[in-house]
Amino acid sequence: MGLDVHLANVTVPGLAYICLGGFVVAFSMMSLLVKERLYINEVVLGTAFGVILGPYVIDIFDPRSWSTKSNAVTLEVMRVVLATGLFAIGVELPQSYMSKHYRGMLVMVVPTMAFGWVVVAGVIHGLFPHLTYISSLVIAACLTPTDPIICAAIVGGKFAIKHVPVNLRNILSAESAANDGLAYPFLSISIYLITETSRGTAISKWFLVGWLYEVILGTLLGAALGYAFSHLMKYSHRKGFIDRESYVAQYLALTFLTIGITSTIGSDDLLAAFAAGNAISWDGHFNQQTEDEVFSSVIDLLLNCGCFIYIGAWLPLAAFNSPELGITPWRLVVLFIAIMVLRRIPPLLLLFKWIPEINGWREALFSGHFGPMGVGAVFISSLALTRLATPHNPPQNQEELLASVLQPITAFVVLGSIVVHGLSIPTFSFGRKVHTRTVSLSMTLTNRSRGDAPDWVLWARRSATLPKEPEVSKVVSDVDVEKLAAETVEIGVDEDAVPQNAIEEVATQVPGKVVLKSALDSSARDSKANDQAAPDRQDTTPVEVENKSNLNRVERSVHFPADE
């Protein structure tokens, strides 16, 4: 009697588990090398891995084949990842951040989004003349928001922590979270102008539904939920009813609860998730209870890896060359370049003076460049398809044409943004290393003779935005000793050239590194004697570092003389 046993059971879920688990395992094995040395995050690698596994290469992971309603699957996957990321950003912002920085946020978010929406729509209409300007506004609405997932993955990296000011990192994170939810009104007015018979009806619905019901109600509902649960958790904590692990679980539980309630009533679930995260940590109690926990970071890593593998396999690469729809590769490339140049950089260069968190045009230029498009764009485009008619082949009218070209155009821009923004930090890092190694050592005697400061001080980088005053002080507080020591080496200070009495070894905290001390004993005494002989003299250049709190935190003050 033969034994007929069928052991193999190859299924789509099984392949998905293998792909996701295998990628996370492989990435984790090399995470320190990839993220901390090469500055490449899971966004770029996950997308590339998804493309390889997708229907155009190996063809073992195809999200579009899972269901006849694959767009609904994509919509919900993006919704969960986005809402979780937005809730986490709201929690991790400094205490009461939105109340202290709302002016800069309003200036940075609303005019920038409106400008990018209108201008990008004009570029799309010019490159794809078969689309009306109103149809182009729908596509532009999908590309208007900054992606918070890519933003968090890059802004939270080692390079950004070392080289991007904390005020800029915070405002970029908050802006990316806020403008994802604010994409709803831009999308809704565009959809209403296409689907409604009169513009008056479209505008009235946009105001009542797009703004009051979706944005305002969603924000208030999310804030109310976060505020209520903040007090409930503090009460449970006082009574001894809740443990630390349950606090961390709220990252997911409250996210799901918030988006479940708001999406059920048809309100803005993304803004609600961000508002809930911000409200629950408003007084800092939630942050204190979850301060040393890493579970949220683990969840973010898993969700990010899974999401970008999904996006890589979801990308409709074949549709990037569809002449029958007016889509050709050269048009897509020109569109992407125009978006990179025109979408955010011009408005931020014009408005940065009214944004206190941005100091100077260089930070404005960086903020303008740093506007990635990713999960949010895929989510908004999937949401737009649910409000448009199902297209025939070929499309029968303008609405069907829009539904046919919406995701191919959005997907190409998303792919380009992942590559450009995901590799920006490695490019900057490589450029800094090349500059450091090839910098000329031929400093002139004139530069060396500025004041009585020791020669090694002349290697310190000077702020490009220092005002022309007799003496300028720039205070940088709350800098990690390890970071400061790393910066000391990076800026090219020759440790052998530093006077021995100006060095304090930090053997336990930062092995092998040095921290510059304030009074350069002998040099300071000479400087003091010179000052007594010539009290009006302003050409000394002391560099002061005060050690505080067991060398864990330091405050540094740098004084430079005025430029001639």
C-alpha positions, 0 to 999 in steps of 0.5 A: 500500500503506497503512502501518498503524502503531500508535504510541500505547501507553497502559499502566498502568505508563506512566501511573504513570511519568508521574504519579510523575515529573511530580509529583517534577519539579513539586515539586522546582521549587518545593521551597524555596518549599513546604518552607522557607517554607510548611512544606508537605511532600511528604506532604500534596501527594502525597496530594492529587495521588493523590486527584486522579489516582485513580478518584474524580476524573480516574481515570487512576491506580487501584492497586486495578485493577492486579491481582485481588490489589491488597491484596498489591501495597499490602502490599509497596509499604508494606513497602518504604517503611516498612522503608527509612524505619525503617532510615534512622531507625536510622542517623541517630539519635545514636551508641549512642542506644538504649542511652542512652535505652532507659528513656524509650523503654520508658515512651513506647512500651509504655504509650502504645501499650497505652492508645491500643489499648484506648481507641480500640477502646472508641470504635470499638465504641461508634460501630460497635455491629455490631462486637464489642470484639475486632473493634474491637481489630483496627482499633485495632491498625492505628491504634496505631503512629505513622507514621515516614514522616510523622514524619521528613518533619515532624521533619526540616523547617526549622521543627522544626529551629528550634523543636523541641528536638533531644532531642524530635526524636530521641525522636519519631523513635525512638519512631515507628520502634519502635512500628511494629514493636511493632504486630505483637503488638497485631494478632496477639492480636486476630486470634487471639482472632477466629480461634482456638476458645479464648482459651487457645490464642489467648493461648499463640500470641500469646506464642510467635508474636506476641512471641517469634518475631516481635518478639524474634527479628526484633529480634535478627536485625536487630541481628545483621545490622547488627552483622555488616555494620558490622564487615565494612564496617570491615574492607573500608574498612581494606583499601581494598575499599569506596568511599563510594558503596557505603556509601550503597548500603547504605541500600537493599541492607541494607534489602532483605536484612533485610526479605527474610530476616525476612519469609521466616521470618515474623518482624517485618521492620519492627523488624528493619530499624530494629534493623539501621540502629541496629546498623550505625551504633552506633559512628558509623563508618557515619555518618562515611562517609556524612556528606556524601552526599545519596543517601539523602535523594533516595531518601527523597524519591522513595519518599515521593512515590511512596508518598503518591501511591499512598495518595491514589489507593488511598483508598476514598472511596466506602466512607466512606458505607456505611450497610449496613456501619454506616459513615457520615461523621459516625461517622468524623468523631467517631472521628477527633476522639476518636482525636486527643484520647484516643490519645496525649495523656492517657498522655503527660501522665501519664507524661512525668515518667518520660521524661527526654527530655520537659521539661515538660507542653508538650513532652508535649502536643506529643508527644501531638499529634504521633502521625501515622497513615499508611503504617504504618496502611495496612501493618498493615491490609493485613497484617490482611486477609491473615489474615482471611476474604475477605468476601462481599457482604453479610458472613456473619459477624463476621469477614467484617464486620471484613474489609469495614470494616477498610480504610474506617475505617483509610483515613479516619483516615489521610486525616484524620491526613495533613491535620491533622498535615501542616498542623500546622507551617504552622499553628504557623508562621502563628500565630507570625508573627501573634503576632510582628506583633501583640505589644504594645509597651507594656512596663511601667516595672516590667518594664523596671526589673528589674535594670540590664540594657539594654532590648533584653534584656527582649525575649528569650523566657524559658523557661516552665519555669524554676525559682524560684531566685536565678539560673537558667542554661540552656545550649543547646549546638551551635547553628548561627550561622545558626539563632541569628541567625535566632532573634535576629531572630525573638524581636523584638530590635531591632537598632537598640536593641542597643548597638553594642559588643554586636554582632559582624557575621558577614558571611561566615557569616550575611550581614545577621545579627547574633550577640549577644556576651557582655560588653556592655562598658560595661554589663558595667563598670557592672554590675561596679561595682554588684556591688562596691558591693552584692555580694548583688545578684541582679538583673542579666540578662546574655545570653552568647554565646560564639563557637567554631570559626570562628563555625560553632558557638556555645554560649549561656548565658542567666541570668535572675533569679528571678520574684517 
